[in-house]
Amino acid sequence: MLHKFIFLVAVISLISDSANGLIKRCYQCRSRGDLGSCKDPFRFNASHIDMEPGVTAIPCASGWCGKVIEGETGAFREDDFDMATQRMCVQRGPDDSEDRCAYTVYNHKKVFMCFCQGDLCNSSVQHHNITKVFIISSFILLMAQKILSIKL
């Protein structure tokens, strides 16, 4: 029975890792001030974006997504009517391949820019990996309980 459990864990790991090999997608949109749905908080997921005009999920060959926040005041406040938010696929990520957010110059403007690597990672909330780990762990525990109860 133990070898069946080990085989099951190996299959689940293989399936989980193969999903990481697929082409990643990024949210693509742009909002300025209160106009548009691209600004934070970004309340969409992959199943809702088809219903939201101006927000799409595009394939991203590099696997790196970005979010740029630019504003006239530089304070990036909620009441900044000149603030613009853009989400997109970027051609390449940082040289050290680490997700990050920082102030930088983009298109000759000082902006706050975030880079992330993963499917639809340029939303506001980063919970994709936690959910995936929870689901896989729960499934493994349920299967282990079922296998062990059959043996007894």
Disulfide bonds with the S-S distance in Angstrom:
Cys26-Cys65 1.95
Cys29-Cys38 2.12
Cys60-Cys89 1.99
Cys101-Cys114 2.05
Cys116-Cys121 2.07
